């Protein structure tokens, strides 16, 4: 679940595509989606998985040294626009982004926070 922190920061500062450029790791992507599901953020987990599927089509570009220059205006950025809008809309409903899911999770399952 700790892997969700990086996604929370990415969505606060940039977007889902930018997240996979900054955190270019398959295992982390899978752990992030699993963490979101555990926290009860199932819709956001689905968006993360959809985004990852699209990002994998451009994985070499996202892993390049100049990926951030490539990303702006790229086909990936354009394809992710509706997913970004959905993610931002979901988090706008929360008072503190993904962290809000942590608060709710902790209240429901305090024994898991040890």
C-alpha positions in Angstrom: 0.0 0.0 0.0 3.0 2.3 0.6 3.5 2.4 -3.2 0.3 4.5 -3.5 2.2 7.5 -2.1 4.2 8.1 -5.3 1.0 8.0 -7.4 -0.7 10.5 -5.0 2.2 12.9 -5.5 2.2 12.3 -9.3 -1.5 13.1 -9.5 -1.1 16.2 -7.3 1.7 17.6 -9.5 1.3 16.1 -12.9 -0.7 13.2 -14.4 -0.9 9.4 -14.7 1.5 9.3 -17.7 4.1 11.4 -15.9 3.9 8.9 -13.0 5.0 6.1 -15.2 7.9 8.2 -16.5 9.1 9.1 -13.0 8.4 5.6 -11.6 9.3 3.4 -14.5 9.0 0.0 -12.9 6.7 -2.8 -13.7 6.7 -4.3 -10.1 5.9 -0.9 -8.6 3.0 -0.4 -11.0 1.5 -3.7 -10.0 2.1 -3.0 -6.3 0.5 0.4 -6.6 -2.7 -1.0 -8.2 -2.8 -3.8 -5.6 -2.4 -1.2 -2.8 -5.2 0.9 -4.2 -7.5 -2.1 -4.2 -6.5 -2.9 -0.6 -7.3 0.7 0.4 -10.7 0.4 -1.3 -9.8 2.7 -4.2 -11.0 0.2 -6.7 -12.0 2.7 -9.4 -8.6 4.4 -9.1 -6.9 1.0 -9.2 -8.7 0.3 -12.5 -7.5 3.6 -13.9 -4.0 2.9 -12.8 -4.1 -0.5 -14.6 -5.6 1.0 -17.8 -2.9 3.7 -17.8 -0.2 1.2 -17.2 -1.5 -0.9 -20.2 -1.2 2.2 -22.4 2.1 3.2 -20.9 3.6 -0.2 -21.8 3.0 0.6 -25.5 5.5 3.5 -25.0 7.7 1.8 -22.3 11.0 2.4 -24.1 10.2 6.1 -24.6 9.2 6.5 -20.9 12.4 4.8 -19.9 14.6 7.1 -22.0 16.8 9.8 -20.5 14.8 12.5 -22.1 11.4 11.0 -21.5 9.9 14.2 -20.0 10.7 16.1 -23.2 9.1 13.3 -25.3 6.0 13.0 -23.1 4.6 16.5 -23.6 2.4 16.4 -26.7 3.0 12.7 -27.2 0.4 10.2 -28.4 0.5 8.7 -24.9 -0.3 12.0 -23.2 -3.2 12.6 -25.6 -4.5 9.0 -25.0 -4.4 9.5 -21.3 -6.4 12.7 -21.1 -9.7 11.1 -20.3 -8.1 8.8 -17.7 -6.4 11.7 -16.1 -9.7 13.6 -16.0 -11.4 10.6 -14.3 -8.6 10.2 -11.8 -8.5 13.9 -10.9 -12.3 13.9 -10.6 -12.2 10.9 -8.2 -9.6 12.6 -6.0 -11.4 15.9 -6.1 -14.2 14.2 -4.2 -11.7 13.3 -1.5 -10.4 16.0 0.9 -6.8 14.8 0.7 -6.2 12.7 -2.4 -5.3 9.1 -2.0 -4.3 9.7 1.6 -8.1 9.9 2.3 -8.3 6.3 1.5 -5.6 5.6 4.0 -7.6 7.4 6.7 -10.8 5.4 5.9 -8.9 2.2 5.8 -7.2 2.9 9.2 -10.6 3.6 10.8 -12.1 0.4 9.5 -9.1 -1.8 10.2 -6.9 -0.3 12.9 -5.3 -3.6 13.7 -3.7 -3.7 10.3 -1.8 -0.5 11.0 0.6 -2.0 13.5 
